[in-house]
Amino acid sequence: AGDCATLRDRPETPKAGVHAVRQGPLLWRNLVAAARGGELARFRPRRRFLALLDTGDGRAILAYGRLALWSRWAARLKERIDRRFVRRSRRPVG
């Protein structure tokens, strides 16, 4: 839920899909641990992360820390990252 939920202990964390992707594996481990009565791990978001927003005109806004730019190169990078994510998520688990 990284791009729509507020973290109780880190409310200042920006809502971004990158957090949701990084939370997924930890969430799975915590669900298994909870079912077995084990100890839960805490998610620690990164302070700086790559954010890419497609602007619909063949360009995208790229933001990382204090760097921000709007370019076709950023749109190509976003497309590449998104396609790789979809390709990986289609693989069978196990």
N, CA, C and O atoms as a CHARMM CRD file, in Angstrom:
* protein
*
  376
    1    1 ALA  N      0.82700  -1.20200   0.00000 PROA 1      0.00000
    2    1 ALA  CA     0.00000   0.00000   0.00000 PROA 1      0.00000
    3    1 ALA  C      0.86000   1.24900   0.00000 PROA 1      0.00000
    4    1 ALA  O      0.38000   2.32000   0.37300 PROA 1      0.00000
    5    2 GLY  N      2.12500   1.14300  -0.41000 PROA 2      0.00000
    6    2 GLY  CA     3.06800   2.24500  -0.32000 PROA 2      0.00000
    7    2 GLY  C      2.68300   3.52300  -1.01400 PROA 2      0.00000
    8    2 GLY  O      3.13800   4.59500  -0.61300 PROA 2      0.00000
    9    3 ASP  N      1.85000   3.45300  -2.05400 PROA 3      0.00000
   10    3 ASP  CA     1.51800   4.69400  -2.74000 PROA 3      0.00000
   11    3 ASP  C      0.17500   5.27600  -2.30500 PROA 3      0.00000
   12    3 ASP  O     -0.28800   6.25500  -2.89000 PROA 3      0.00000
   13    4 CYS  N     -0.45000   4.69300  -1.29700 PROA 4      0.00000
   14    4 CYS  CA    -1.72100   5.26500  -0.83200 PROA 4      0.00000
   15    4 CYS  C     -1.90100   5.20800   0.67700 PROA 4      0.00000
   16    4 CYS  O     -2.88100   5.74600   1.19300 PROA 4      0.00000
   17    5 ALA  N     -0.99500   4.58000   1.39000 PROA 5      0.00000
   18    5 ALA  CA    -1.14300   4.44900   2.84600 PROA 5      0.00000
   19    5 ALA  C     -0.07600   5.25400   3.57600 PROA 5      0.00000
   20    5 ALA  O      1.03600   5.43100   3.07700 PROA 5      0.00000
   21    6 THR  N     -0.42300   5.72800   4.73700 PROA 6      0.00000
   22    6 THR  CA     0.52800   6.44600   5.58400 PROA 6      0.00000
   23    6 THR  C      1.10700   5.46800   6.60000 PROA 6      0.00000
   24    6 THR  O      0.37300   4.72800   7.25400 PROA 6      0.00000
   25    7 LEU  N      2.42100   5.47500   6.72300 PROA 7      0.00000
   26    7 LEU  CA     3.07400   4.63100   7.71400 PROA 7      0.00000
   27    7 LEU  C      2.90400   5.27100   9.08900 PROA 7      0.00000
   28    7 LEU  O      3.24400   6.43800   9.28000 PROA 7      0.00000
   29    8 ARG  N      2.38600   4.52000  10.02800 PROA 8      0.00000
   30    8 ARG  CA     2.09900   5.05300  11.35600 PROA 8      0.00000
   31    8 ARG  C      3.33200   5.67400  12.00700 PROA 8      0.00000
   32    8 ARG  O      3.25400   6.76100  12.57900 PROA 8      0.00000
   33    9 ASP  N      4.47100   4.98200  11.91900 PROA 9      0.00000
   34    9 ASP  CA     5.67200   5.49500  12.59400 PROA 9      0.00000
   35    9 ASP  C      6.52800   6.39000  11.69800 PROA 9      0.00000
   36    9 ASP  O      7.55500   6.90400  12.14200 PROA 9      0.00000
   37   10 ARG  N      6.11900   6.58200  10.44700 PROA 10     0.00000
   38   10 ARG  CA     6.85000   7.47400   9.53200 PROA 10     0.00000
   39   10 ARG  C      5.86100   8.21700   8.63200 PROA 10     0.00000
   40   10 ARG  O      5.87200   8.01900   7.41700 PROA 10     0.00000
   41   11 PRO  N      5.01400   9.05900   9.20100 PROA 11     0.00000
   42   11 PRO  CA     3.98300   9.73500   8.40700 PROA 11     0.00000
   43   11 PRO  C      4.54200  10.69300   7.36200 PROA 11     0.00000
   44   11 PRO  O      3.82800  11.07100   6.43300 PROA 11     0.00000
   45   12 GLU  N      5.81200  11.09400   7.49700 PROA 12     0.00000
   46   12 GLU  CA     6.41700  12.01500   6.53500 PROA 12     0.00000
   47   12 GLU  C      6.85800  11.32600   5.24800 PROA 12     0.00000
   48   12 GLU  O      7.22900  12.00100   4.28800 PROA 12     0.00000
   49   13 THR  N      6.82300   9.99200   5.21000 PROA 13     0.00000
   50   13 THR  CA     7.25700   9.24900   4.03300 PROA 13     0.00000
   51   13 THR  C      6.34200   9.55400   2.85400 PROA 13     0.00000
   52   13 THR  O      5.12600   9.39000   2.96000 PROA 13     0.00000
   53   14 PRO  N      6.90900   9.99700   1.72800 PROA 14     0.00000
   54   14 PRO  CA     6.07300  10.28900   0.56200 PROA 14     0.00000
   55   14 PRO  C      5.35300   9.03700   0.06800 PROA 14     0.00000
   56   14 PRO  O      5.88700   7.93100   0.15400 PROA 14     0.00000
   57   15 LYS  N      4.16500   9.21300  -0.43700 PROA 15     0.00000
   58   15 LYS  CA     3.40100   8.09500  -0.99100 PROA 15     0.00000
   59   15 LYS  C      3.90100   7.84400  -2.41000 PROA 15     0.00000
   60   15 LYS  O      3.73700   8.67900  -3.30000 PROA 15     0.00000
   61   16 ALA  N      4.50700   6.68700  -2.60200 PROA 16     0.00000
   62   16 ALA  CA     5.09800   6.35700  -3.89300 PROA 16     0.00000
   63   16 ALA  C      5.06700   4.85000  -4.09500 PROA 16     0.00000
   64   16 ALA  O      5.24100   4.07600  -3.15400 PROA 16     0.00000
   65   17 GLY  N      4.84200   4.45400  -5.33000 PROA 17     0.00000
   66   17 GLY  CA     4.78200   3.03900  -5.67500 PROA 17     0.00000
   67   17 GLY  C      6.03400   2.27900  -5.31500 PROA 17     0.00000
   68   17 GLY  O      5.97100   1.08400  -5.02600 PROA 17     0.00000
   69   18 VAL  N      7.17700   2.95100  -5.32500 PROA 18     0.00000
   70   18 VAL  CA     8.43000   2.28200  -4.98900 PROA 18     0.00000
   71   18 VAL  C      8.37700   1.71100  -3.56800 PROA 18     0.00000
   72   18 VAL  O      8.96300   0.66300  -3.29600 PROA 18     0.00000
   73   19 HSD  N      7.68000   2.39500  -2.67400 PROA 19     0.00000
   74   19 HSD  CA     7.54900   1.87300  -1.31400 PROA 19     0.00000
   75   19 HSD  C      6.67000   0.62300  -1.31200 PROA 19     0.00000
   76   19 HSD  O      6.95500  -0.33600  -0.59400 PROA 19     0.00000
   77   20 ALA  N      5.62000   0.63000  -2.09900 PROA 20     0.00000
   78   20 ALA  CA     4.74400  -0.53900  -2.17300 PROA 20     0.00000
   79   20 ALA  C      5.52400  -1.75200  -2.68200 PROA 20     0.00000
   80   20 ALA  O      5.37900  -2.85400  -2.15400 PROA 20     0.00000
   81   21 VAL  N      6.34300  -1.54700  -3.69900 PROA 21     0.00000
   82   21 VAL  CA     7.13500  -2.65100  -4.26200 PROA 21     0.00000
   83   21 VAL  C      8.12300  -3.17600  -3.22900 PROA 21     0.00000
   84   21 VAL  O      8.31100  -4.38700  -3.10700 PROA 21     0.00000
   85   22 ARG  N      8.74500  -2.28600  -2.49600 PROA 22     0.00000
   86   22 ARG  CA     9.73100  -2.71400  -1.49400 PROA 22     0.00000
   87   22 ARG  C      9.05800  -3.33900  -0.26300 PROA 22     0.00000
   88   22 ARG  O      9.66600  -4.16100   0.42300 PROA 22     0.00000
   89   23 GLN  N      7.82400  -2.95800   0.01400 PROA 23     0.00000
   90   23 GLN  CA     7.11800  -3.51200   1.17200 PROA 23     0.00000
   91   23 GLN  C      6.60700  -4.92900   0.90100 PROA 23     0.00000
   92   23 GLN  O      6.42300  -5.70300   1.84100 PROA 23     0.00000
   93   24 GLY  N      6.37900  -5.27500  -0.34800 PROA 24     0.00000
   94   24 GLY  CA     5.78100  -6.56600  -0.69400 PROA 24     0.00000
   95   24 GLY  C      6.46800  -7.77500  -0.07500 PROA 24     0.00000
   96   24 GLY  O      5.82200  -8.53600   0.64600 PROA 24     0.00000
   97   25 PRO  N      7.76500  -7.97800  -0.33500 PROA 25     0.00000
   98   25 PRO  CA     8.44900  -9.15300   0.23500 PROA 25     0.00000
   99   25 PRO  C      8.42200  -9.16700   1.76500 PROA 25     0.00000
  100   25 PRO  O      8.25400 -10.22300   2.37500 PROA 25     0.00000
  101   26 LEU  N      8.58600  -8.00900   2.37700 PROA 26     0.00000
  102   26 LEU  CA     8.55100  -7.93300   3.83500 PROA 26     0.00000
  103   26 LEU  C      7.15400  -8.26000   4.35800 PROA 26     0.00000
  104   26 LEU  O      7.01000  -8.94900   5.36800 PROA 26     0.00000
  105   27 LEU  N      6.13700  -7.76900   3.67400 PROA 27     0.00000
  106   27 LEU  CA     4.76500  -8.08200   4.06500 PROA 27     0.00000
  107   27 LEU  C      4.53500  -9.58900   4.02800 PROA 27     0.00000
  108   27 LEU  O      3.93200 -10.14700   4.94500 PROA 27     0.00000
  109   28 TRP  N      5.00800 -10.24800   2.98000 PROA 28     0.00000
  110   28 TRP  CA     4.84100 -11.70500   2.87600 PROA 28     0.00000
  111   28 TRP  C      5.52400 -12.41200   4.05300 PROA 28     0.00000
  112   28 TRP  O      4.93400 -13.28200   4.69400 PROA 28     0.00000
  113   29 ARG  N      6.77700 -12.02500   4.32800 PROA 29     0.00000
  114   29 ARG  CA     7.50100 -12.65200   5.44700 PROA 29     0.00000
  115   29 ARG  C      6.77400 -12.40900   6.77000 PROA 29     0.00000
  116   29 ARG  O      6.71300 -13.29800   7.62000 PROA 29     0.00000
  117   30 ASN  N      6.22600 -11.21200   6.94300 PROA 30     0.00000
  118   30 ASN  CA     5.50100 -10.91300   8.17700 PROA 30     0.00000
  119   30 ASN  C      4.19300 -11.69400   8.28900 PROA 30     0.00000
  120   30 ASN  O      3.81100 -12.10000   9.38700 PROA 30     0.00000
  121   31 LEU  N      3.51400 -11.90600   7.18400 PROA 31     0.00000
  122   31 LEU  CA     2.28700 -12.71000   7.21600 PROA 31     0.00000
  123   31 LEU  C      2.59900 -14.14400   7.62500 PROA 31     0.00000
  124   31 LEU  O      1.89100 -14.73400   8.44000 PROA 31     0.00000
  125   32 VAL  N      3.66000 -14.69700   7.05500 PROA 32     0.00000
  126   32 VAL  CA     4.07900 -16.06100   7.40700 PROA 32     0.00000
  127   32 VAL  C      4.49700 -16.11000   8.88400 PROA 32     0.00000
  128   32 VAL  O      4.11500 -17.02600   9.61300 PROA 32     0.00000
  129   33 ALA  N      5.28000 -15.12200   9.31500 PROA 33     0.00000
  130   33 ALA  CA     5.72700 -15.08500  10.71400 PROA 33     0.00000
  131   33 ALA  C      4.54000 -14.95600  11.66000 PROA 33     0.00000
  132   33 ALA  O      4.50400 -15.61900  12.69700 PROA 33     0.00000
  133   34 ALA  N      3.57300 -14.11900  11.32100 PROA 34     0.00000
  134   34 ALA  CA     2.39500 -13.94100  12.17600 PROA 34     0.00000
  135   34 ALA  C      1.59200 -15.23500  12.27400 PROA 34     0.00000
  136   34 ALA  O      1.09900 -15.58500  13.34700 PROA 34     0.00000
  137   35 ALA  N      1.46300 -15.93800  11.16100 PROA 35     0.00000
  138   35 ALA  CA     0.71800 -17.20500  11.16800 PROA 35     0.00000
  139   35 ALA  C      1.40800 -18.25700  12.01700 PROA 35     0.00000
  140   35 ALA  O      0.75500 -19.13800  12.57600 PROA 35     0.00000
  141   36 ARG  N      2.73200 -18.16800  12.11400 PROA 36     0.00000
  142   36 ARG  CA     3.51100 -19.13900  12.89200 PROA 36     0.00000
  143   36 ARG  C      3.85200 -18.63600  14.29000 PROA 36     0.00000
  144   36 ARG  O      4.57200 -19.29800  15.03800 PROA 36     0.00000
  145   37 GLY  N      3.33700 -17.47000  14.63600 PROA 37     0.00000
  146   37 GLY  CA     3.62400 -16.91100  15.95800 PROA 37     0.00000
  147   37 GLY  C      5.01800 -16.33000  16.07900 PROA 37     0.00000
  148   37 GLY  O      5.54500 -16.19100  17.18200 PROA 37     0.00000
  149   38 GLY  N      5.62000 -15.98900  14.94100 PROA 38     0.00000
  150   38 GLY  CA     6.98700 -15.47100  14.95000 PROA 38     0.00000
  151   38 GLY  C      7.04900 -13.96300  15.13700 PROA 38     0.00000
  152   38 GLY  O      6.03500 -13.29000  15.32500 PROA 38     0.00000
  153   39 GLU  N      8.25600 -13.46600  15.08100 PROA 39     0.00000
  154   39 GLU  CA     8.50500 -12.03800  15.26100 PROA 39     0.00000
  155   39 GLU  C      8.37100 -11.30700  13.92600 PROA 39     0.00000
  156   39 GLU  O      8.80900 -11.80500  12.88900 PROA 39     0.00000
  157   40 LEU  N      7.76700 -10.13000  13.96200 PROA 40     0.00000
  158   40 LEU  CA     7.55400  -9.33800  12.75200 PROA 40     0.00000
  159   40 LEU  C      8.71100  -8.37300  12.53800 PROA 40     0.00000
  160   40 LEU  O      9.28400  -7.85700  13.49700 PROA 40     0.00000
  161   41 ALA  N      9.05000  -8.13300  11.28000 PROA 41     0.00000
  162   41 ALA  CA    10.09800  -7.17500  10.91900 PROA 41     0.00000
  163   41 ALA  C      9.45200  -5.83300  10.58700 PROA 41     0.00000
  164   41 ALA  O      8.31100  -5.78400  10.12800 PROA 41     0.00000
  165   42 ARG  N     10.16600  -4.77400  10.81500 PROA 42     0.00000
  166   42 ARG  CA     9.67000  -3.41700  10.56300 PROA 42     0.00000
  167   42 ARG  C     10.17900  -2.92600   9.21300 PROA 42     0.00000
  168   42 ARG  O     11.34700  -3.12500   8.87900 PROA 42     0.00000
  169   43 PHE  N      9.31100  -2.28800   8.43800 PROA 43     0.00000
  170   43 PHE  CA     9.70500  -1.69200   7.16200 PROA 43     0.00000
  171   43 PHE  C     10.40400  -0.36800   7.41800 PROA 43     0.00000
  172   43 PHE  O      9.92000   0.46600   8.18300 PROA 43     0.00000
  173   44 ARG  N     11.54400  -0.18500   6.77200 PROA 44     0.00000
  174   44 ARG  CA    12.28700   1.06800   6.87800 PROA 44     0.00000
  175   44 ARG  C     12.43600   1.66200   5.48300 PROA 44     0.00000
  176   44 ARG  O     13.27200   1.20900   4.70100 PROA 44     0.00000
  177   45 PRO  N     11.63000   2.67400   5.16900 PROA 45     0.00000
  178   45 PRO  CA    11.70500   3.26800   3.82700 PROA 45     0.00000
  179   45 PRO  C     13.02100   4.01200   3.61800 PROA 45     0.00000
  180   45 PRO  O     13.60700   4.54200   4.56100 PROA 45     0.00000
  181   46 ARG  N     13.46400   4.04000   2.38800 PROA 46     0.00000
  182   46 ARG  CA    14.66200   4.80300   2.05100 PROA 46     0.00000
  183   46 ARG  C     14.32500   6.29300   2.07000 PROA 46     0.00000
  184   46 ARG  O     13.21200   6.70300   1.73900 PROA 46     0.00000
  185   47 ARG  N     15.29500   7.07300   2.45700 PROA 47     0.00000
  186   47 ARG  CA    15.07000   8.53100   2.47200 PROA 47     0.00000
  187   47 ARG  C     15.02800   9.08400   1.05300 PROA 47     0.00000
  188   47 ARG  O     14.18900   9.92700   0.73700 PROA 47     0.00000
  189   48 ARG  N     15.92800   8.61300   0.20400 PROA 48     0.00000
  190   48 ARG  CA    15.94300   9.04900  -1.19800 PROA 48     0.00000
  191   48 ARG  C     15.55300   7.87000  -2.06400 PROA 48     0.00000
  192   48 ARG  O     16.00100   6.74500  -1.84300 PROA 48     0.00000
  193   49 PHE  N     14.72100   8.13500  -3.04600 PROA 49     0.00000
  194   49 PHE  CA    14.31400   7.08700  -3.97700 PROA 49     0.00000
  195   49 PHE  C     14.01600   7.72300  -5.32400 PROA 49     0.00000
  196   49 PHE  O     13.73900   8.91900  -5.40900 PROA 49     0.00000
  197   50 LEU  N     14.07300   6.92700  -6.36200 PROA 50     0.00000
  198   50 LEU  CA    13.79300   7.39600  -7.70700 PROA 50     0.00000
  199   50 LEU  C     12.28700   7.45700  -7.91700 PROA 50     0.00000
  200   50 LEU  O     11.58400   6.46800  -7.71000 PROA 50     0.00000
  201   51 ALA  N     11.79600   8.61300  -8.32600 PROA 51     0.00000
  202   51 ALA  CA    10.38300   8.77800  -8.66700 PROA 51     0.00000
  203   51 ALA  C     10.29800   9.17700 -10.13400 PROA 51     0.00000
  204   51 ALA  O     11.00800  10.07700 -10.58100 PROA 51     0.00000
  205   52 LEU  N      9.42900   8.50500 -10.87600 PROA 52     0.00000
  206   52 LEU  CA     9.22400   8.79700 -12.29300 PROA 52     0.00000
  207   52 LEU  C      7.73700   8.96300 -12.54300 PROA 52     0.00000
  208   52 LEU  O      6.93600   8.12100 -12.13700 PROA 52     0.00000
  209   53 LEU  N      7.36700  10.04100 -13.20700 PROA 53     0.00000
  210   53 LEU  CA     5.96800  10.32200 -13.50800 PROA 53     0.00000
  211   53 LEU  C      5.83700  10.62700 -14.99400 PROA 53     0.00000
  212   53 LEU  O      6.36900  11.62700 -15.47700 PROA 53     0.00000
  213   54 ASP  N      5.12900   9.76700 -15.71500 PROA 54     0.00000
  214   54 ASP  CA     4.89200   9.96800 -17.14600 PROA 54     0.00000
  215   54 ASP  C      3.93800  11.14500 -17.31800 PROA 54     0.00000
  216   54 ASP  O      2.88700  11.18700 -16.67900 PROA 54     0.00000
  217   55 THR  N      4.29300  12.09700 -18.17200 PROA 55     0.00000
  218   55 THR  CA     3.44600  13.27400 -18.37000 PROA 55     0.00000
  219   55 THR  C      2.55400  13.14900 -19.60600 PROA 55     0.00000
  220   55 THR  O      1.83600  14.09000 -19.94700 PROA 55     0.00000
  221   56 GLY  N      2.59200  11.99600 -20.27900 PROA 56     0.00000
  222   56 GLY  CA     1.67900  11.72900 -21.37700 PROA 56     0.00000
  223   56 GLY  C      2.05700  12.37600 -22.69800 PROA 56     0.00000
  224   56 GLY  O      1.30000  12.27500 -23.66300 PROA 56     0.00000
  225   57 ASP  N      3.18900  13.02700 -22.76900 PROA 57     0.00000
  226   57 ASP  CA     3.61300  13.69400 -24.00500 PROA 57     0.00000
  227   57 ASP  C      4.94300  13.14600 -24.51400 PROA 57     0.00000
  228   57 ASP  O      5.66800  13.82100 -25.24600 PROA 57     0.00000
  229   58 GLY  N      5.25300  11.90400 -24.11300 PROA 58     0.00000
  230   58 GLY  CA     6.52300  11.30300 -24.50600 PROA 58     0.00000
  231   58 GLY  C      7.66100  11.64200 -23.57400 PROA 58     0.00000
  232   58 GLY  O      8.80200  11.23700 -23.79700 PROA 58     0.00000
  233   59 ARG  N      7.34900  12.39100 -22.52200 PROA 59     0.00000
  234   59 ARG  CA     8.36400  12.75100 -21.53800 PROA 59     0.00000
  235   59 ARG  C      7.89600  12.32400 -20.15100 PROA 59     0.00000
  236   59 ARG  O      6.73700  11.95800 -19.95300 PROA 59     0.00000
  237   60 ALA  N      8.80800  12.37700 -19.21100 PROA 60     0.00000
  238   60 ALA  CA     8.47600  12.04600 -17.82700 PROA 60     0.00000
  239   60 ALA  C      9.26500  12.95800 -16.90500 PROA 60     0.00000
  240   60 ALA  O     10.31300  13.49200 -17.27000 PROA 60     0.00000
  241   61 ILE  N      8.74100  13.12000 -15.71300 PROA 61     0.00000
  242   61 ILE  CA     9.44700  13.85300 -14.66900 PROA 61     0.00000
  243   61 ILE  C     10.21800  12.82300 -13.85400 PROA 61     0.00000
  244   61 ILE  O      9.65200  11.83400 -13.39000 PROA 61     0.00000
  245   62 LEU  N     11.49600  13.06200 -13.68700 PROA 62     0.00000
  246   62 LEU  CA    12.35300  12.21200 -12.87200 PROA 62     0.00000
  247   62 LEU  C     12.75800  13.02900 -11.65900 PROA 62     0.00000
  248   62 LEU  O     13.19600  14.17100 -11.79300 PROA 62     0.00000
  249   63 ALA  N     12.61500  12.45600 -10.49100 PROA 63     0.00000
  250   63 ALA  CA    13.04800  13.11900  -9.26600 PROA 63     0.00000
  251   63 ALA  C     13.82800  12.12600  -8.41600 PROA 63     0.00000
  252   63 ALA  O     13.39700  10.99400  -8.20000 PROA 63     0.00000
  253   64 TYR  N     14.97600  12.57300  -7.94400 PROA 64     0.00000
  254   64 TYR  CA    15.80400  11.76700  -7.05400 PROA 64     0.00000
  255   64 TYR  C     16.52700  12.72700  -6.12000 PROA 64     0.00000
  256   64 TYR  O     17.38800  13.49500  -6.55000 PROA 64     0.00000
  257   65 GLY  N     16.17500  12.67800  -4.84800 PROA 65     0.00000
  258   65 GLY  CA    16.75800  13.63200  -3.90500 PROA 65     0.00000
  259   65 GLY  C     16.41000  15.04700  -4.33500 PROA 65     0.00000
  260   65 GLY  O     15.23700  15.38400  -4.49000 PROA 65     0.00000
  261   66 ARG  N     17.43100  15.87400  -4.52800 PROA 66     0.00000
  262   66 ARG  CA    17.21200  17.26400  -4.94200 PROA 66     0.00000
  263   66 ARG  C     17.23900  17.43400  -6.45600 PROA 66     0.00000
  264   66 ARG  O     16.99400  18.53200  -6.95600 PROA 66     0.00000
  265   67 LEU  N     17.53300  16.36100  -7.19500 PROA 67     0.00000
  266   67 LEU  CA    17.57900  16.40400  -8.65500 PROA 67     0.00000
  267   67 LEU  C     16.18300  16.20900  -9.22500 PROA 67     0.00000
  268   67 LEU  O     15.44800  15.32600  -8.78300 PROA 67     0.00000
  269   68 ALA  N     15.82200  17.01400 -10.18400 PROA 68     0.00000
  270   68 ALA  CA    14.55600  16.84900 -10.89600 PROA 68     0.00000
  271   68 ALA  C     14.75900  17.26800 -12.34700 PROA 68     0.00000
  272   68 ALA  O     15.40900  18.27300 -12.63300 PROA 68     0.00000
  273   69 LEU  N     14.19200  16.47800 -13.25700 PROA 69     0.00000
  274   69 LEU  CA    14.25400  16.83600 -14.66900 PROA 69     0.00000
  275   69 LEU  C     13.04100  16.28100 -15.39800 PROA 69     0.00000
  276   69 LEU  O     12.36200  15.37600 -14.91300 PROA 69     0.00000
  277   70 TRP  N     12.78700  16.83500 -16.56100 PROA 70     0.00000
  278   70 TRP  CA    11.64800  16.44100 -17.38500 PROA 70     0.00000
  279   70 TRP  C     12.19000  16.19800 -18.78100 PROA 70     0.00000
  280   70 TRP  O     12.66200  17.12400 -19.44000 PROA 70     0.00000
  281   71 SER  N     12.12300  14.93800 -19.23800 PROA 71     0.00000
  282   71 SER  CA    12.75500  14.63300 -20.51600 PROA 71     0.00000
  283   71 SER  C     12.20000  13.36000 -21.14300 PROA 71     0.00000
  284   71 SER  O     11.49400  12.58100 -20.50300 PROA 71     0.00000
  285   72 ARG  N     12.54100  13.17700 -22.41300 PROA 72     0.00000
  286   72 ARG  CA    12.19700  11.93500 -23.12400 PROA 72     0.00000
  287   72 ARG  C     13.02000  10.77800 -22.56300 PROA 72     0.00000
  288   72 ARG  O     12.53800   9.64800 -22.48000 PROA 72     0.00000
  289   73 TRP  N     14.26300  11.06600 -22.18000 PROA 73     0.00000
  290   73 TRP  CA    15.11600  10.03600 -21.60100 PROA 73     0.00000
  291   73 TRP  C     14.47300   9.46700 -20.34500 PROA 73     0.00000
  292   73 TRP  O     14.50100   8.25400 -20.13200 PROA 73     0.00000
  293   74 ALA  N     13.89100  10.32800 -19.50800 PROA 74     0.00000
  294   74 ALA  CA    13.24000   9.87000 -18.27900 PROA 74     0.00000
  295   74 ALA  C     12.04100   8.98800 -18.60900 PROA 74     0.00000
  296   74 ALA  O     11.77600   8.01600 -17.90200 PROA 74     0.00000
  297   75 ALA  N     11.31400   9.31700 -19.67700 PROA 75     0.00000
  298   75 ALA  CA    10.17000   8.49500 -20.08900 PROA 75     0.00000
  299   75 ALA  C     10.63900   7.11400 -20.55200 PROA 75     0.00000
  300   75 ALA  O     10.00200   6.10500 -20.25000 PROA 75     0.00000
  301   76 ARG  N     11.73800   7.07500 -21.27400 PROA 76     0.00000
  302   76 ARG  CA    12.27700   5.77400 -21.71400 PROA 76     0.00000
  303   76 ARG  C     12.72900   4.94800 -20.51200 PROA 76     0.00000
  304   76 ARG  O     12.51100   3.73700 -20.47000 PROA 76     0.00000
  305   77 LEU  N     13.35600   5.60000 -19.54300 PROA 77     0.00000
  306   77 LEU  CA    13.78100   4.89900 -18.33400 PROA 77     0.00000
  307   77 LEU  C     12.57100   4.34200 -17.58400 PROA 77     0.00000
  308   77 LEU  O     12.59000   3.19600 -17.13400 PROA 77     0.00000
  309   78 LYS  N     11.52000   5.15300 -17.45000 PROA 78     0.00000
  310   78 LYS  CA    10.30800   4.69400 -16.77300 PROA 78     0.00000
  311   78 LYS  C      9.70600   3.49600 -17.49500 PROA 78     0.00000
  312   78 LYS  O      9.32600   2.51500 -16.85600 PROA 78     0.00000
  313   79 GLU  N      9.61800   3.56600 -18.80200 PROA 79     0.00000
  314   79 GLU  CA     9.07300   2.45600 -19.59200 PROA 79     0.00000
  315   79 GLU  C      9.88500   1.18500 -19.36600 PROA 79     0.00000
  316   79 GLU  O      9.32200   0.10500 -19.18700 PROA 79     0.00000
  317   80 ARG  N     11.19500   1.31500 -19.37600 PROA 80     0.00000
  318   80 ARG  CA    12.06800   0.15300 -19.17000 PROA 80     0.00000
  319   80 ARG  C     11.86700  -0.45800 -17.77900 PROA 80     0.00000
  320   80 ARG  O     11.75300  -1.67600 -17.64100 PROA 80     0.00000
  321   81 ILE  N     11.82600   0.38600 -16.76700 PROA 81     0.00000
  322   81 ILE  CA    11.63200  -0.09100 -15.39700 PROA 81     0.00000
  323   81 ILE  C     10.25900  -0.74500 -15.24300 PROA 81     0.00000
  324   81 ILE  O     10.14300  -1.81100 -14.63800 PROA 81     0.00000
  325   82 ASP  N      9.22600  -0.11300 -15.78500 PROA 82     0.00000
  326   82 ASP  CA     7.87300  -0.66400 -15.67700 PROA 82     0.00000
  327   82 ASP  C      7.75100  -2.00900 -16.38800 PROA 82     0.00000
  328   82 ASP  O      7.15600  -2.94500 -15.85500 PROA 82     0.00000
  329   83 ARG  N      8.31100  -2.10400 -17.58400 PROA 83     0.00000
  330   83 ARG  CA     8.24000  -3.37900 -18.32700 PROA 83     0.00000
  331   83 ARG  C      8.98500  -4.49100 -17.58800 PROA 83     0.00000
  332   83 ARG  O      8.51600  -5.62800 -17.53100 PROA 83     0.00000
  333   84 ARG  N     10.14600  -4.15900 -17.02300 PROA 84     0.00000
  334   84 ARG  CA    10.90800  -5.15700 -16.26000 PROA 84     0.00000
  335   84 ARG  C     10.11200  -5.61300 -15.03700 PROA 84     0.00000
  336   84 ARG  O     10.09500  -6.80100 -14.71500 PROA 84     0.00000
  337   85 PHE  N      9.45700  -4.67900 -14.35900 PROA 85     0.00000
  338   85 PHE  CA     8.65000  -5.02400 -13.19100 PROA 85     0.00000
  339   85 PHE  C      7.50500  -5.96600 -13.58400 PROA 85     0.00000
  340   85 PHE  O      7.26900  -6.96700 -12.90700 PROA 85     0.00000
  341   86 VAL  N      6.80600  -5.65400 -14.65700 PROA 86     0.00000
  342   86 VAL  CA     5.69300  -6.50100 -15.09600 PROA 86     0.00000
  343   86 VAL  C      6.20700  -7.87800 -15.50300 PROA 86     0.00000
  344   86 VAL  O      5.60600  -8.89600 -15.16000 PROA 86     0.00000
  345   87 ARG  N      7.30900  -7.90900 -16.22800 PROA 87     0.00000
  346   87 ARG  CA     7.88600  -9.19800 -16.65500 PROA 87     0.00000
  347   87 ARG  C      8.25000 -10.05400 -15.44800 PROA 87     0.00000
  348   87 ARG  O      7.97000 -11.25200 -15.43300 PROA 87     0.00000
  349   88 ARG  N      8.86100  -9.46200 -14.45300 PROA 88     0.00000
  350   88 ARG  CA     9.24700 -10.21000 -13.24600 PROA 88     0.00000
  351   88 ARG  C      8.03300 -10.66500 -12.44600 PROA 88     0.00000
  352   88 ARG  O      8.04100 -11.75100 -11.86600 PROA 88     0.00000
  353   89 SER  N      7.00300  -9.84800 -12.41300 PROA 89     0.00000
  354   89 SER  CA     5.82500 -10.21600 -11.60200 PROA 89     0.00000
  355   89 SER  C      4.99300 -11.29500 -12.26500 PROA 89     0.00000
  356   89 SER  O      4.14000 -11.89100 -11.60700 PROA 89     0.00000
  357   90 ARG  N      5.20200 -11.56300 -13.51900 PROA 90     0.00000
  358   90 ARG  CA     4.47300 -12.63100 -14.22100 PROA 90     0.00000
  359   90 ARG  C      5.10000 -14.00000 -14.00000 PROA 90     0.00000
  360   90 ARG  O      4.46800 -15.02200 -14.26700 PROA 90     0.00000
  361   91 ARG  N      6.34700 -14.02800 -13.51200 PROA 91     0.00000
  362   91 ARG  CA     7.02200 -15.31500 -13.28800 PROA 91     0.00000
  363   91 ARG  C      6.34000 -16.06900 -12.15100 PROA 91     0.00000
  364   91 ARG  O      5.90400 -15.47100 -11.16700 PROA 91     0.00000
  365   92 PRO  N      6.25500 -17.39800 -12.30100 PROA 92     0.00000
  366   92 PRO  CA     5.70300 -18.19600 -11.18500 PROA 92     0.00000
  367   92 PRO  C      6.61200 -18.11700  -9.96000 PROA 92     0.00000
  368   92 PRO  O      7.83600 -18.08900 -10.08500 PROA 92     0.00000
  369   93 VAL  N      6.02200 -18.08200  -8.82100 PROA 93     0.00000
  370   93 VAL  CA     6.77500 -18.03200  -7.56200 PROA 93     0.00000
  371   93 VAL  C      7.19000 -19.44000  -7.17800 PROA 93     0.00000
  372   93 VAL  O      6.40700 -20.38200  -7.30300 PROA 93     0.00000
  373   94 GLY  N      8.43200 -19.58300  -6.70700 PROA 94     0.00000
  374   94 GLY  CA     8.88100 -20.87700  -6.21400 PROA 94     0.00000
  375   94 GLY  C      9.85400 -21.45800  -7.08900 PROA 94     0.00000
  376   94 GLY  O     10.34300 -22.55600  -6.82500 PROA 94     0.00000
